[in-house]
């Protein structure tokens, strides 16, 4: 059985992944932990245990969700088969986190977006974290893929850096950074292709 664990970022909560999961094969196990807490890596571990997943997982993360996803993969808590990142942010300084927390307190909560207090809690959890060295490790034992939206100009340099570090990568034409929310069928197709291509590679 394939098991996919989704990691949300600082704006959207775990419910944003529901529509994406609807377009994945029904036989795949799916978990989407709530990461707006002090120990997001442990939150991922708890969701995996609660779901009863035994097999190696595929981690799918967006934005700052890349930080707990990569830290979880490095922790060795549970085997990882692959990581799929969308528009990843691999580090956030304390100063940047403080600014984003101030803007989060003024943001309007709507749709699948995190409530203000939860957005602040998530930023507290990742503040000062830097996983660029983890992302650029040459030997990790699992497959890695990164996608960035064409209109997310800040993520293009990250795509280049990760491709140089051995990740496969793609730029999604005409897409905005949050395409996983407004185009879940397309996002799911990319996730599905990444995972099933791995089957053919290991066959």
C-alpha positions in Angstrom: 0.0 0.0 0.0 1.2 3.6 -0.8 1.1 6.0 2.2 1.1 9.8 1.7 1.6 12.3 4.5 0.9 15.9 3.7 2.6 18.8 5.5 0.9 22.2 5.4 2.6 25.6 5.6 2.0 28.9 7.4 -1.2 30.0 5.5 -3.3 27.0 4.7 -4.1 24.3 7.3 -4.3 20.5 6.8 -7.8 20.6 5.4 -6.4 22.1 2.2 -5.1 18.6 1.3 -8.6 17.0 1.4 -9.4 17.9 -2.2 -5.9 16.8 -3.4 -6.4 13.4 -1.6 -9.7 13.0 -3.4 -7.8 12.7 -6.7 -5.3 10.1 -5.5 -6.0 6.4 -5.8 -8.6 5.3 -3.2 -6.3 2.4 -2.0 -3.6 4.9 -0.9 -3.4 5.7 2.8 -3.4 9.5 3.5 -2.6 11.5 6.6 -2.5 15.3 7.0 -1.3 16.2 10.5 -2.0 19.6 12.1 1.5 21.2 12.4 0.6 24.5 14.2 2.1 23.3 17.5 5.4 23.3 19.3 6.7 20.0 17.8 5.5 19.5 14.3 7.9 16.6 13.6 6.3 14.7 16.5 2.9 15.6 15.2 3.7 13.9 11.9 4.9 10.8 13.9 1.7 10.7 15.9 -0.5 10.9 12.8 1.4 8.1 11.1 1.0 5.9 14.2 -2.7 6.8 14.6 -3.3 5.9 10.9 -1.6 2.6 11.4 0.8 3.1 8.5 3.7 0.6 8.6 5.2 1.1 5.1 7.7 3.8 4.1 5.8 7.1 3.5 5.8 9.7 0.8 5.9 13.2 2.3 4.2 16.0 0.4 4.8 19.6 1.7 4.3 23.1 0.6 6.0 26.3 1.6 7.4 26.3 5.1 5.9 22.8 5.5 9.1 21.7 3.9 11.0 22.4 7.2 9.1 19.8 9.4 8.9 17.4 6.4 12.7 17.4 5.9 13.4 17.3 9.6 11.0 14.3 9.9 12.8 12.5 7.1 16.1 13.1 8.7 14.9 12.0 12.2 14.6 8.3 11.3 11.4 8.0 13.2 9.7 6.3 10.3 11.1 5.2 6.9 10.6 7.6 4.0 10.2 6.5 0.4 10.1 10.0 -1.1 9.6 13.7 -0.6 7.6 16.0 -2.9 7.9 19.7 -2.2 5.9 22.5 -3.7 7.3 26.1 -3.6 9.5 25.1 -0.6 10.8 27.6 2.0 13.9 25.9 3.5 14.8 28.5 6.2 13.2 31.3 8.1 15.0 33.7 10.4 13.6 34.8 13.7 13.2 38.3 12.3 11.2 37.1 9.3 9.0 35.0 11.5 8.2 37.9 13.7 7.2 40.0 10.7 5.0 37.2 9.4 3.4 36.7 12.8 2.5 40.4 12.8 0.9 40.1 9.4 -0.8 36.8 10.3 -2.6 38.5 13.2 -4.2 40.9 10.7 -5.0 38.3 8.1 -8.5 37.3 7.2 -9.4 33.7 8.0 -11.2 32.1 5.1 -11.6 28.7 3.4 -8.8 26.3 4.3 -6.6 29.0 5.8 -5.3 28.6 9.3 -6.9 30.7 12.0 -4.7 33.6 13.1 -3.6 32.0 16.4 -2.7 28.8 14.6 -0.7 30.6 11.9 1.3 32.3 14.7 1.8 28.9 16.5 3.1 27.4 13.2 5.6 30.3 12.8 6.7 29.9 16.4 7.5 26.2 15.7 9.6 26.9 12.6 11.2 30.2 13.5 15.0 30.1 13.2 15.0 26.8 11.4 17.3 26.2 8.4 17.0 22.8 6.5 19.0 23.8 3.5 21.8 21.4 4.4 19.3 18.6 4.9 17.8 19.3 1.5 21.2 19.3 -0.2 22.5 16.1 1.3 23.9 13.9 -1.6 22.8 10.5 -0.2 19.5 10.2 1.5 18.0 6.9 0.5 14.7 8.2 -0.8 13.5 10.0 -3.9 13.2 13.7 -4.0 11.1 16.0 -6.3 10.4 19.7 -6.2 7.9 21.8 -8.1 7.5 25.6 -8.2 4.8 27.7 -9.7 5.8 29.9 -12.6 4.4 33.0 -10.9 6.1 32.3 -7.6 9.3 34.1 -8.5 10.9 33.7 -5.1 10.9 29.9 -5.4 12.8 29.7 -8.7 16.2 30.0 -7.1 15.3 27.2 -4.7 14.3 25.0 -7.6 17.7 25.6 -9.2 19.6 24.9 -6.0 17.7 21.7 -5.3 18.2 20.4 -8.9 21.9 21.0 -8.5 21.7 18.9 -5.3 20.2 16.0 -7.2 16.5 16.6 -6.9 14.2 16.2 -9.9 12.2 19.3 -10.5 9.6 21.1 -12.6 8.2 24.6 -13.1 4.4 24.6 -13.3 3.4 27.0 -16.2 1.0 29.8 -15.4 0.5 28.6 -11.8 0.3 30.7 -8.6 2.1 29.6 -5.5 -1.1 28.1 -4.0 -2.1 26.0 -7.0 -2.5 23.0 -4.7 -5.6 24.8 -3.3 -7.3 26.1 -6.5 -6.1 23.3 -8.8 -6.1 20.1 -6.7 -6.7 17.7 -9.6 -3.5 19.0 -11.3 -1.5 19.0 -8.1 -2.7 15.4 -7.4 -1.6 14.4 -10.9 1.9 15.6 -10.2 2.1 13.8 -6.9 0.7 10.6 -8.4 3.2 10.7 -11.3 6.1 11.2 -8.9 5.1 8.2 -6.8 4.1 5.8 -9.6 7.3 6.7 -11.6 9.1 5.4 -8.6 7.4 2.0 -9.0 8.7 1.7 -12.6 12.2 2.7 -11.5 12.3 0.0 -8.8 10.4 -2.7 -10.8 
